[in-house]
């Protein structure tokens, strides 16, 4: 792939100002902007951070879909890095795992696994728009057209 939707090789060097719990901007995240360490992992695997494919095949359209494996490698690197602030993720006492949309679904998928990796910490999930269910379009007074329902 030769676009930013197909490879991180084509991403910008600068990531836009983060939102919600990942932001270190007090105007956006006044409660914990300067109190927590933050890590932003761009969504690039298109598998809701759940994939564990190590060899692409025709079944995976030639792609890896290895989002969970990427997440696991990031957690391992942060856990092993004793030189990091506070001695690394392995010394954390509270971890909030969050994401929005597909990242929110990934939060649900990976939070129990993360708790197993960090038994010393209290790991909580804070998904943003990460819970989807079958929906019917509202057609009552004042409705608008939408493509976001399952009908």
DSSP file (Angstrom, degrees, kcal/mol; ACC not computed):
  #  RESIDUE AA STRUCTURE BP1 BP2  ACC     N-H-->O    O-->H-N    N-H-->O    O-->H-N    TCO  KAPPA ALPHA  PHI   PSI    X-CA   Y-CA   Z-CA
    1    1 A X              0   0    0      0, 0.0     0, 0.0     0, 0.0     0, 0.0   0.000 360.0 360.0 360.0 144.7    0.0    0.0    0.0
    2    2 A X        +     0   0    0      8,-0.0     2,-0.3     7,-0.0     0, 0.0   0.003 360.0  75.8-124.4  28.9    1.2    3.5   -0.8
    3    3 A X  S >> S-     0   0    0      1,-0.0     3,-1.8     0, 0.0     4,-1.3  -0.885  89.0-105.9-131.8 166.7   -1.2    5.7    1.2
    4    4 A X  T 34 S+     0   0    0     -2,-0.3     7,-0.1     6,-0.3     6,-0.1   0.664 119.4  61.5 -67.3 -14.3   -1.5    6.6    4.9
    5    5 A X  T 34 S+     0   0    0      1,-0.1    -1,-0.3     5,-0.1     3,-0.1   0.575 112.5  36.3 -83.8  -9.2   -4.5    4.3    5.0
    6    6 A X  T <4 S+     0   0    0     -3,-1.8     2,-0.3     1,-0.3    -2,-0.2   0.551 124.7  20.4-117.4 -12.2   -2.4    1.3    4.0
    7    7 A X    ><  -     0   0    0     -4,-1.3     3,-1.4     1,-0.1    -1,-0.3  -0.966  56.3-137.0-160.2 138.9    0.9    1.9    5.8
    8    8 A X  G >  S+     0   0    0     -2,-0.3     3,-1.6     1,-0.3    -4,-0.1   0.624  97.1  83.1 -70.2 -11.5    2.3    3.9    8.7
    9    9 A X  G 3  S+     0   0    0      1,-0.3    -1,-0.3    -6,-0.1    -5,-0.1   0.724  92.8  47.5 -61.3 -19.6    5.2    4.8    6.4
   10   10 A X  G <  S+     0   0    0     -3,-1.4    -6,-0.3    -7,-0.3    -1,-0.3   0.255  85.4 117.8-108.7  11.1    3.0    7.5    5.0
   11   11 A X  S <  S-     0   0    0     -3,-1.6     4,-0.1    -8,-0.1     2,-0.0  -0.427  72.7 -99.8 -75.3 154.1    1.8    9.1    8.2
   12   12 A X        -     0   0    0      2,-0.2    -1,-0.1     1,-0.1    -2,-0.0  -0.352  24.9-124.1 -66.0 153.3    2.6   12.6    9.1
   13   13 A X  S    S+     0   0    0      1,-0.1     2,-0.5    -2,-0.0    -1,-0.1   0.783  98.0  58.8 -69.2 -26.8    5.4   13.2   11.5
   14   14 A X  S    S-     0   0    0      0, 0.0     2,-0.4     0, 0.0    -2,-0.2  -0.893  76.4-146.9-108.6 131.7    3.1   15.2   13.7
   15   15 A X        -     0   0    0     -2,-0.5     3,-0.2     1,-0.1    -2,-0.0  -0.824  30.6-107.9 -95.3 134.9   -0.1   13.7   15.2
   16   16 A X        -     0   0    0     -2,-0.4     2,-0.2     1,-0.2    -1,-0.1   0.032  54.7 -67.2 -52.8 165.6   -3.0   16.2   15.6
   17   17 A X        -     0   0    0      1,-0.1    -1,-0.2     6,-0.0     6,-0.1  -0.408  61.5-124.4 -61.1 125.1   -4.0   17.3   19.1
   18   18 A X        -     0   0    0     -2,-0.2     2,-0.2    -3,-0.2     7,-0.2  -0.277  23.5-142.6 -73.3 157.9   -5.4   14.3   20.9
   19   19 A X    >   +     0   0    0      4,-0.1     3,-1.4     5,-0.1     4,-0.3  -0.654  52.4   2.7-115.8 172.2   -8.8   14.3   22.4
   20   20 A X  G >  S-     0   0    0      1,-0.2     3,-1.3    -2,-0.2     8,-0.0  -0.163 125.0  -9.4  56.5-139.0  -10.4   12.9   25.5
   21   21 A X  G 3  S+     0   0    0      1,-0.3    -1,-0.2   105,-0.2    75,-0.1   0.671 131.2  61.1 -68.9 -18.6   -8.3   11.0   28.0
   22   22 A X  G <  S+     0   0    0     -3,-1.4    -1,-0.3    16,-0.1    -2,-0.2   0.639  81.6 104.0 -83.0 -13.5   -5.2   10.9   25.8
   23   23 A X    <   -     0   0    0     -3,-1.3     9,-0.1    -4,-0.3    -4,-0.1  -0.445  50.9-166.7 -75.6 139.0   -4.9   14.7   25.6
   24   24 A X        +     0   0    0     -2,-0.2     2,-0.7    10,-0.1    -1,-0.1   0.174  62.0 107.7-101.6  14.6   -2.2   16.5   27.6
   25   25 A X    >>  -     0   0    0     -7,-0.2     4,-2.8     1,-0.1     3,-1.3  -0.841  63.5-151.3 -92.8 114.3   -4.0   19.8   26.8
   26   26 A X  T 34 S+     0   0    0     -2,-0.7    -1,-0.1     1,-0.3     7,-0.1   0.772  94.7  60.7 -59.2 -25.9   -5.7   21.0   30.0
   27   27 A X  T 34 S+     0   0    0      2,-0.2    -1,-0.3     1,-0.2     3,-0.2   0.829 116.3  32.0 -69.1 -30.2   -8.3   22.8   28.0
   28   28 A X  T <4 S+     0   0    0     -3,-1.3     2,-0.2     1,-0.2    -2,-0.2   0.822 136.7  22.9 -91.6 -37.6   -9.4   19.5   26.5
   29   29 A X     X  +     0   0    0     -4,-2.8     4,-1.8     1,-0.1     3,-0.4  -0.608  68.1 164.6-132.7  68.3   -8.7   17.1   29.4
   30   30 A X  T  4  +     0   0    0     -2,-0.2     4,-0.2    -3,-0.2    -1,-0.1   0.774  69.7  58.0 -65.5 -26.8   -8.7   19.3   32.6
   31   31 A X  T  4 S+     0   0    0      1,-0.2    -1,-0.2     2,-0.1    -5,-0.1   0.890 128.2   2.6 -72.7 -39.0   -9.0   16.4   35.0
   32   32 A X  T >> S+     0   0    0     -3,-0.4     4,-1.6    -9,-0.1     3,-0.7   0.258  87.7 116.3-135.4  13.2   -5.9   14.4   34.1
   33   33 A X  T 3< S+     0   0    0     -4,-1.8    -3,-0.1     1,-0.3    -2,-0.1   0.883  97.6  21.7 -54.7 -42.0   -4.0   16.3   31.4
   34   34 A X  T 34 S+     0   0    0     -4,-0.2    -1,-0.3    -5,-0.2    -2,-0.1   0.317 118.5  65.0-108.8   6.7   -1.0   16.8   33.6
   35   35 A X  T <4 S+     0   0    0     -3,-0.7     2,-0.3     2,-0.0    -2,-0.2   0.710  97.2  48.2-101.7 -24.9   -1.5   14.0   36.1
   36   36 A X  S  < S-     0   0    0     -4,-1.6     2,-0.4     0, 0.0    -4,-0.0  -0.757  78.4-114.3-116.8 158.8   -1.1   10.9   34.0
   37   37 A X        -     0   0    0     -2,-0.3     2,-0.4    48,-0.1    -3,-0.0  -0.750  38.9-154.4 -82.4 142.6    1.3    9.5   31.5
   38   38 A X        -     0   0    0     -2,-0.4     2,-0.4    -5,-0.1   -16,-0.1  -0.934  16.0-173.1-123.7 143.8   -0.4    9.3   28.1
   39   39 A X        -     0   0    0     -2,-0.4     2,-0.5     2,-0.0    -2,-0.0  -0.988   7.3-160.9-135.7 127.5    0.2    7.0   25.1
   40   40 A X        -     0   0    0     -2,-0.4     2,-0.6   -18,-0.1    -2,-0.0  -0.937   4.6-171.9-108.9 123.9   -1.5    7.4   21.8
   41   41 A X        -     0   0    0     -2,-0.5    -2,-0.0     0, 0.0     3,-0.0  -0.950  23.6-132.1-113.9 110.2   -1.5    4.4   19.4
   42   42 A X        -     0   0    0     -2,-0.6     2,-0.7     1,-0.1   -27,-0.0  -0.288  23.4-112.5 -61.2 145.4   -2.9    5.3   16.0
   43   43 A X        +     0   0    0      1,-0.2    -1,-0.1     2,-0.1    60,-0.0  -0.700  60.5 138.7 -81.6 114.9   -5.5    2.9   14.7
   44   44 A X        +     0   0    0     -2,-0.7    -1,-0.2   -38,-0.0    -2,-0.1   0.469  49.0  73.5-134.9  -6.9   -3.9    1.2   11.7
   45   45 A X  S    S-     0   0    0     20,-0.1    22,-0.2    19,-0.1    20,-0.1   0.650  76.3-144.5 -93.9 -14.1   -4.7   -2.5   11.7
   46   46 A X  S    S+     0   0    0      1,-0.1    -3,-0.0    19,-0.1    -1,-0.0   0.768  76.9  96.1  57.4  28.7   -8.4   -2.4   10.7
   47   47 A X  S >  S-     0   0    0      4,-0.1     3,-1.2    55,-0.0     4,-0.2   0.108 102.6-103.5-133.2  20.5   -9.2   -5.3   13.0
   48   48 A X  T 3  S-     0   0    0      1,-0.3    61,-0.2     2,-0.1    -5,-0.0   0.793  71.7 -69.1  62.6  29.6  -10.4   -3.5   16.2
   49   49 A X  T 3  S+     0   0    0      1,-0.1    -1,-0.3    60,-0.1    22,-0.0   0.820 121.8 101.2  58.9  33.3   -7.1   -4.2   17.8
   50   50 A X    <   +     0   0    0     -3,-1.2    -2,-0.1    18,-0.1    -1,-0.1   0.602  44.3 114.0-119.2 -17.7   -8.0   -7.8   17.9
   51   51 A X        +     0   0    0     -4,-0.2    18,-1.4     1,-0.1    17,-1.2  -0.193  32.2 178.6 -68.0 149.0   -6.1   -9.5   15.1
   52   52 A X        +     0   0    0     16,-0.2     2,-0.5    13,-0.1    14,-0.2  -0.063  30.0 142.2-135.6  31.7   -3.4  -12.1   15.6
   53   53 A X        +     0   0    0     12,-1.6     3,-0.1    11,-0.4    16,-0.1  -0.650  19.0 172.5 -80.4 124.3   -2.6  -12.9   12.0
   54   54 A X  S    S+     0   0    0     -2,-0.5     2,-0.4     1,-0.3    -1,-0.2   0.571  71.1  42.8-106.5 -14.3    1.1  -13.5   11.4
   55   55 A X  S    S-     0   0    0      9,-0.2    -1,-0.3     8,-0.1     8,-0.1  -0.949  83.0-134.0-133.2 113.1    1.0  -14.7    7.8
   56   56 A X        +     0   0    0     -2,-0.4     2,-0.3     6,-0.2     8,-0.1  -0.311  33.1 171.4 -64.2 150.1   -1.3  -12.9    5.3
   57   57 A X    > > -     0   0    0      6,-0.5     5,-3.0     1,-0.0     3,-0.7  -0.835  52.2 -87.2-145.0-179.8   -3.4  -15.1    3.1
   58   58 A X  G > 5S+     0   0    0     -2,-0.3     3,-1.4     1,-0.2     5,-0.1   0.852 125.4  60.6 -62.7 -33.1   -6.2  -15.0    0.6
   59   59 A X  G 3 5S+     0   0    0      1,-0.3    -1,-0.2     2,-0.1    -3,-0.1   0.770 110.3  40.3 -65.0 -25.5   -8.6  -15.2    3.6
   60   60 A X  G X 5S-     0   0    0     -3,-0.7     3,-2.2     3,-0.1    -1,-0.3   0.128 115.9-113.3-109.2  18.8   -7.1  -12.0    4.9
   61   61 A X  T < 5S-     0   0    0     -3,-1.4    -3,-0.2     1,-0.3    -2,-0.1   0.748  72.8 -59.4  58.5  25.8   -6.9  -10.3    1.5
   62   62 A X  T 3 <S+     0   0    0     -5,-3.0    -1,-0.3     1,-0.3     2,-0.2   0.547 111.8 119.5  82.2   6.9   -3.1  -10.4    1.8
   63   63 A X    <   -     0   0    0     -3,-2.2    -6,-0.5    -6,-0.3    -1,-0.3  -0.622  63.5-134.6-103.5 164.3   -3.1   -8.3    4.9
   64   64 A X        -     0   0    0     -2,-0.2   -11,-0.4    -8,-0.1    -9,-0.2   0.900  18.0-166.9 -84.0 -43.9   -1.8   -9.1    8.4
   65   65 A X        +     0   0    0      1,-0.1   -12,-1.6   -20,-0.1     3,-0.2   0.982  32.4 147.5  48.6  64.8   -4.7   -7.9   10.7
   66   66 A X     >  +     0   0    0    -14,-0.2     4,-2.1     1,-0.1     5,-0.2  -0.226   5.9 137.1-124.5  44.0   -2.5   -8.1   13.7
   67   67 A X  H  > S+     0   0    0      1,-0.2     4,-2.5     2,-0.2     5,-0.1   0.864  74.5  49.6 -60.6 -40.4   -3.8   -5.3   15.9
   68   68 A X  H  > S+     0   0    0    -17,-1.2     4,-2.9     2,-0.2    -1,-0.2   0.904 109.9  51.8 -67.6 -38.4   -3.7   -7.3   19.1
   69   69 A X  H  > S+     0   0    0    -18,-1.4     4,-2.0     2,-0.2    -2,-0.2   0.889 110.6  48.6 -64.0 -37.9   -0.2   -8.5   18.4
   70   70 A X  H  X S+     0   0    0     -4,-2.1     4,-2.1   -19,-0.2    -2,-0.2   0.931 112.1  48.8 -64.8 -45.1    0.9   -4.8   17.9
   71   71 A X  H  X S+     0   0    0     -4,-2.5     4,-2.5     1,-0.2    -2,-0.2   0.914 110.7  50.7 -60.0 -44.1   -0.9   -3.9   21.2
   72   72 A X  H  X S+     0   0    0     -4,-2.9     4,-2.5     1,-0.2    -1,-0.2   0.887 109.6  50.5 -62.3 -39.9    0.9   -6.7   23.0
   73   73 A X  H  X S+     0   0    0     -4,-2.0     4,-2.4     2,-0.2    -1,-0.2   0.884 110.5  49.5 -66.4 -38.4    4.3   -5.6   21.7
   74   74 A X  H  X S+     0   0    0     -4,-2.1     4,-2.4     2,-0.2     5,-0.2   0.930 111.5  48.5 -65.3 -45.4    3.6   -2.0   22.8
   75   75 A X  H  X S+     0   0    0     -4,-2.5     4,-2.5     1,-0.2     5,-0.2   0.919 111.8  50.0 -61.1 -43.9    2.6   -3.2   26.3
   76   76 A X  H  X S+     0   0    0     -4,-2.5     4,-2.7     1,-0.2    -1,-0.2   0.926 110.6  49.3 -60.7 -45.3    5.7   -5.4   26.5
   77   77 A X  H  X S+     0   0    0     -4,-2.4     4,-1.0     1,-0.2    -1,-0.2   0.910 114.5  44.7 -61.4 -42.2    8.0   -2.6   25.5
   78   78 A X  H  < S+     0   0    0     -4,-2.4    11,-1.9     1,-0.2    12,-0.5   0.844 114.7  48.6 -71.4 -33.2    6.4   -0.2   28.0
   79   79 A X  H  < S+     0   0    0     -4,-2.5    11,-0.4    10,-0.2    -2,-0.2   0.879 113.1  47.1 -72.5 -38.5    6.5   -2.9   30.8
   80   80 A X  H  < S+     0   0    0     -4,-2.7     2,-1.6    -5,-0.2    -1,-0.2   0.678  88.6  93.8 -76.6 -18.0   10.1   -3.8   30.1
   81   81 A X    ><  +     0   0    0     -4,-1.0     3,-1.3     1,-0.2    -1,-0.1  -0.575  43.5 169.6 -83.8  86.7   11.3   -0.1   30.0
   82   82 A X  T 3  S+     0   0    0     -2,-1.6    -1,-0.2     1,-0.3     5,-0.1   0.661  72.9  66.3 -70.6 -15.2   12.4    0.5   33.6
   83   83 A X  T 3  S+     0   0    0      4,-0.1    -1,-0.3    -3,-0.1     3,-0.1   0.577  81.4 103.4 -82.3  -8.1   14.0    3.8   32.5
   84   84 A X  S X  S-     0   0    0     -3,-1.3     3,-2.6     1,-0.2     4,-0.2  -0.218  93.2 -69.8 -70.2 163.6   10.6    5.3   31.7
   85   85 A X  G >  S+     0   0    0      1,-0.3     3,-0.9     2,-0.2    -1,-0.2  -0.296 124.8  10.5 -53.4 129.3    8.9    7.7   34.0
   86   86 A X  G 3  S-     0   0    0      1,-0.2    -1,-0.3    -3,-0.1    -2,-0.1   0.563 132.3 -68.6  76.0   8.1    7.8    5.9   37.2
   87   87 A X  G <  S-     0   0    0     -3,-2.6     3,-0.2    -5,-0.1    -1,-0.2   0.611  91.0 -70.3  87.7  11.4    9.8    2.8   36.3
   88   88 A X    X   -     0   0    0     -3,-0.9     3,-1.9    -4,-0.2    -9,-0.2  -0.157  67.2 -58.7  94.0 170.6    7.7    1.8   33.3
   89   89 A X  G >  S+     0   0    0    -11,-1.9     3,-1.7     1,-0.3   -10,-0.2   0.759 123.3  73.6 -62.3 -26.2    4.2    0.4   32.9
   90   90 A X  G 3  S+     0   0    0    -12,-0.5    -1,-0.3   -11,-0.4    30,-0.1   0.669  98.6  47.6 -63.6 -15.6    5.1   -2.6   35.0
   91   91 A X  G <  S+     0   0    0     -3,-1.9    -1,-0.3    -5,-0.0    -2,-0.2   0.341  83.7 125.5-104.1   4.2    5.0   -0.3   38.1
   92   92 A X    <   -     0   0    0     -3,-1.7     3,-0.1    -4,-0.2    -3,-0.0  -0.314  40.7-168.9 -64.7 145.4    1.7    1.3   37.3
   93   93 A X  S    S+     0   0    0      1,-0.4    29,-2.6    28,-0.1     2,-0.4   0.670  77.1  25.1-104.6 -25.9   -1.0    1.2   39.9
   94   94 A X  E     -a  122   0A   0     27,-0.2     2,-0.4     2,-0.0    -1,-0.4  -0.994  64.7-176.0-139.9 133.1   -3.9    2.4   37.8
   95   95 A X  E     -a  123   0A   0     27,-2.5    29,-2.9    -2,-0.4     2,-0.6  -0.996   9.2-160.8-130.4 127.1   -4.2    2.1   34.0
   96   96 A X  E     -a  124   0A   0     -2,-0.4     2,-0.6    27,-0.2    29,-0.2  -0.939   8.8-161.3-107.2 115.9   -7.1    3.5   32.0
   97   97 A X  E     +a  125   0A   0     27,-2.9    29,-2.8    -2,-0.6     2,-0.3  -0.859  23.5 162.4 -97.3 125.0   -7.4    1.9   28.5
   98   98 A X  E     +a  126   0A   0     -2,-0.6     2,-0.3    27,-0.2    29,-0.2  -0.899  14.5 155.8-139.9 165.7   -9.5    4.1   26.2
   99   99 A X  E     -a  127   0A   0     27,-0.6    29,-3.0    -2,-0.3     2,-0.4  -0.903  31.1-121.2-177.9 159.8  -10.2    4.6   22.5
  100  100 A X  E >  S-a  128   0A   0     -2,-0.3     3,-1.8    27,-0.2     2,-0.3  -0.931  71.7 -21.6-120.9 147.4  -13.0    6.0   20.4
  101  101 A X  T 3> S+     0   0    0     27,-2.2     4,-1.8    -2,-0.4     3,-0.5  -0.475 142.7   6.9  61.3-117.9  -15.0    4.3   17.7
  102  102 A X  H 3> S+     0   0    0     -2,-0.3     4,-2.3     1,-0.3    -1,-0.3   0.880 136.0  53.9 -59.9 -36.4  -13.0    1.3   16.5
  103  103 A X  H <> S+     0   0    0     -3,-1.8     4,-1.5     1,-0.2    -1,-0.3   0.821 104.4  55.5 -65.7 -30.2  -10.5    2.0   19.3
  104  104 A X  H  > S+     0   0    0     -3,-0.5     4,-1.4    24,-0.3    26,-0.3   0.883 107.2  48.1 -68.1 -39.1  -13.4    1.9   21.7
  105  105 A X  H  X S+     0   0    0     -4,-1.8     4,-2.0    24,-0.2    -2,-0.2   0.916 109.4  53.9 -65.5 -41.8  -14.4   -1.6   20.5
  106  106 A X  H  X S+     0   0    0     -4,-2.3     4,-2.5     1,-0.2    -2,-0.2   0.826 100.9  61.1 -60.1 -31.8  -10.7   -2.5   20.9
  107  107 A X  H  X S+     0   0    0     -4,-1.5     4,-1.7     2,-0.2    -1,-0.2   0.942 106.6  44.4 -59.1 -48.0  -10.9   -1.3   24.5
  108  108 A X  H  < S+     0   0    0     -4,-1.4     4,-0.5     1,-0.2    -2,-0.2   0.900 114.8  49.9 -62.6 -40.3  -13.5   -3.9   25.3
  109  109 A X  H  < S+     0   0    0     -4,-2.0     4,-0.3     1,-0.2    -2,-0.2   0.877 121.3  31.0 -66.5 -38.6  -11.6   -6.6   23.5
  110  110 A X  H  X S+     0   0    0     -4,-2.5     4,-2.6    -5,-0.1     5,-0.2   0.537  91.4  89.0-103.5  -8.0   -8.2   -6.0   25.2
  111  111 A X  H  X S+     0   0    0     -4,-1.7     4,-2.1     1,-0.2    -1,-0.1   0.898  91.8  45.8 -64.8 -41.1   -9.0   -4.7   28.7
  112  112 A X  H  > S+     0   0    0     -4,-0.5     4,-1.9     2,-0.2    -1,-0.2   0.900 113.2  51.0 -68.0 -38.4   -9.1   -8.2   30.4
  113  113 A X  H  > S+     0   0    0     -4,-0.3     4,-1.5     1,-0.2    -2,-0.2   0.920 109.8  50.3 -61.4 -43.5   -5.9   -9.2   28.6
  114  114 A X  H  X S+     0   0    0     -4,-2.6     4,-1.5     1,-0.2    -2,-0.2   0.896 106.8  54.3 -63.7 -39.6   -4.2   -6.0   29.8
  115  115 A X  H  < S+     0   0    0     -4,-2.1    -1,-0.2     1,-0.2     6,-0.2   0.896 106.3  52.6 -60.3 -39.2   -5.3   -6.7   33.4
  116  116 A X  H  < S+     0   0    0     -4,-1.9     3,-0.5     1,-0.2    -1,-0.2   0.851 109.6  49.1 -63.9 -33.6   -3.7  -10.1   33.1
  117  117 A X  H  < S+     0   0    0     -4,-1.5     2,-0.3     1,-0.2    -1,-0.2   0.755 117.9  40.4 -76.1 -24.2   -0.5   -8.5   32.0
  118  118 A X    ><  +     0   0    0     -4,-1.5     3,-1.9    -3,-0.2    -1,-0.2  -0.565  64.1 161.0-123.8  65.6   -0.5   -5.9   34.8
  119  119 A X  T 3  S+     0   0    0     -3,-0.5    -1,-0.1     1,-0.3    -2,-0.1   0.741  74.5  59.9 -62.9 -21.8   -1.7   -7.8   37.9
  120  120 A X  T 3  S+     0   0    0    -30,-0.1    -1,-0.3    -3,-0.1     2,-0.3   0.628 101.2  68.8 -78.3 -12.4   -0.3   -5.1   40.2
  121  121 A X  S <  S-     0   0    0     -3,-1.9     2,-0.7    -6,-0.2   -27,-0.2  -0.684  80.5-123.2-109.6 157.0   -2.5   -2.5   38.7
  122  122 A X  E     -a   94   0A   0    -29,-2.6   -27,-2.5    -2,-0.3     2,-0.5  -0.904  34.3-161.8 -92.3 114.8   -6.2   -1.7   38.6
  123  123 A X  E     -a   95   0A   0     -2,-0.7     2,-0.3   -29,-0.2   -27,-0.2  -0.882   9.9-176.4-104.4 125.8   -7.0   -1.6   34.8
  124  124 A X  E     -a   96   0A   0    -29,-2.9   -27,-2.9    -2,-0.5     2,-0.4  -0.895  20.1-132.3-121.9 151.8  -10.2    0.1   33.8
  125  125 A X  E     +a   97   0A   0     -2,-0.3   -27,-0.2   -29,-0.2     2,-0.1  -0.864  21.0 175.3-102.9 135.0  -11.9    0.5   30.4
  126  126 A X  E     -a   98   0A   0    -29,-2.8   -27,-0.6    -2,-0.4  -105,-0.2  -0.524  14.9-179.5-134.5  66.3  -13.1    3.9   29.3
  127  127 A X  E     -a   99   0A   0    -29,-0.2     2,-0.5   -23,-0.1   -27,-0.2  -0.385  16.0-151.4 -71.1 146.6  -14.3    3.3   25.7
  128  128 A X  E    S-a  100   0A   0    -29,-3.0   -27,-2.2     1,-0.2   -24,-0.3  -0.972  79.5 -17.0-119.4 115.5  -15.7    6.3   23.8
  129  129 A X  S    S+     0   0    0     -2,-0.5   -24,-0.2   -29,-0.2   -25,-0.2   0.914  99.6 127.6  56.1  45.8  -18.3    5.3   21.2
  130  130 A X        +     0   0    0    -26,-0.3     2,-0.5   -30,-0.1   -22,-0.2   0.102  40.7  84.6-119.9  22.5  -17.2    1.7   21.3
  131  131 A X        +     0   0    0     -4,-0.0     2,-0.3     2,-0.0    -1,-0.1  -0.945  55.0 177.9-128.8 111.7  -20.4   -0.2   22.0
  132  132 A X        +     0   0    0     -2,-0.5     2,-0.3    -3,-0.0    -2,-0.0  -0.850   5.3 165.9-116.6 148.9  -22.4   -1.0   18.9
  133  133 A X        -     0   0    0     -2,-0.3    -2,-0.0     0, 0.0     2,-0.0  -0.954  49.1 -68.5-151.2 166.0  -25.6   -3.0   18.5
  134  134 A X        -     0   0    0     -2,-0.3     2,-0.3    15,-0.1    15,-0.1  -0.344  58.5-168.1 -60.0 134.1  -28.3   -3.5   15.9
  135  135 A X        -     0   0    0     -2,-0.0    15,-1.6    13,-0.0     2,-0.4  -0.945  20.6-147.9-132.9 151.7  -30.2   -0.3   15.3
  136  136 A X        -     0   0    0     -2,-0.3     2,-0.1    13,-0.2     0, 0.0  -0.906  34.7-107.6-110.7 141.8  -33.4    0.8   13.6
  137  137 A X        -     0   0    0     -2,-0.4     2,-0.5     1,-0.1     8,-0.0  -0.432  29.0-119.1 -70.6 142.2  -33.6    4.3   12.1
  138  138 A X        +     0   0    0      1,-0.1     6,-0.2     6,-0.1    -1,-0.1  -0.691  35.3 172.6 -77.2 127.2  -35.8    6.8   13.8
  139  139 A X        +     0   0    0     -2,-0.5    -1,-0.1     4,-0.1     3,-0.1   0.211  39.3 109.2-121.2  13.4  -38.5    7.9   11.4
  140  140 A X  S >  S-     0   0    0      1,-0.2     3,-1.8     2,-0.1    -2,-0.0   0.068  81.3 -37.5 -78.8-167.6  -40.6   10.0   13.8
  141  141 A X  T 3  S+     0   0    0      1,-0.3    -1,-0.2     2,-0.0    -2,-0.0  -0.237 129.2  11.5 -55.9 135.1  -41.1   13.8   13.8
  142  142 A X  T 3  S+     0   0    0      1,-0.2    -1,-0.3    -3,-0.1    -2,-0.1   0.599  89.7 156.6  76.3  11.9  -38.0   15.8   13.0
  143  143 A X    <   -     0   0    0     -3,-1.8     2,-0.3    -4,-0.1    -1,-0.2  -0.266  27.5-151.7 -69.5 158.4  -36.0   12.7   11.8
  144  144 A X        -     0   0    0     -6,-0.2     2,-0.2     0, 0.0    -6,-0.1  -0.874  27.1 -94.4-123.2 160.1  -33.1   13.1    9.4
  145  145 A X        +     0   0    0     -2,-0.3     2,-0.3    -8,-0.0    -6,-0.0  -0.507  49.3 176.7 -73.1 142.1  -31.8   10.7    6.9
  146  146 A X        -     0   0    0     -2,-0.2     3,-0.2     1,-0.1    -9,-0.1  -0.996  38.0-161.0-146.7 151.1  -28.9    8.6    8.1
  147  147 A X  S    S+     0   0    0     -2,-0.3    -1,-0.1     1,-0.1    -2,-0.0   0.220  78.2  90.9-107.2   9.6  -26.7    5.8    6.9
  148  148 A X        +     0   0    0      3,-0.0     2,-0.2     2,-0.0    -1,-0.1   0.355  68.9  83.0 -92.2   6.3  -25.8    4.8   10.4
  149  149 A X  S    S-     0   0    0     -3,-0.2   -13,-0.2   -15,-0.1   -15,-0.1  -0.606  81.1-121.3-104.6 170.9  -28.5    2.3   11.1
  150  150 A X              0   0    0    -15,-1.6   -14,-0.1    -2,-0.2    -1,-0.1   0.342 360.0 360.0 -91.6   5.7  -28.7   -1.4   10.2
  151  151 A X              0   0    0    -16,-0.2    -1,-0.2   -17,-0.0   -15,-0.1   0.399 360.0 360.0-103.9 360.0  -31.9   -1.1    8.1
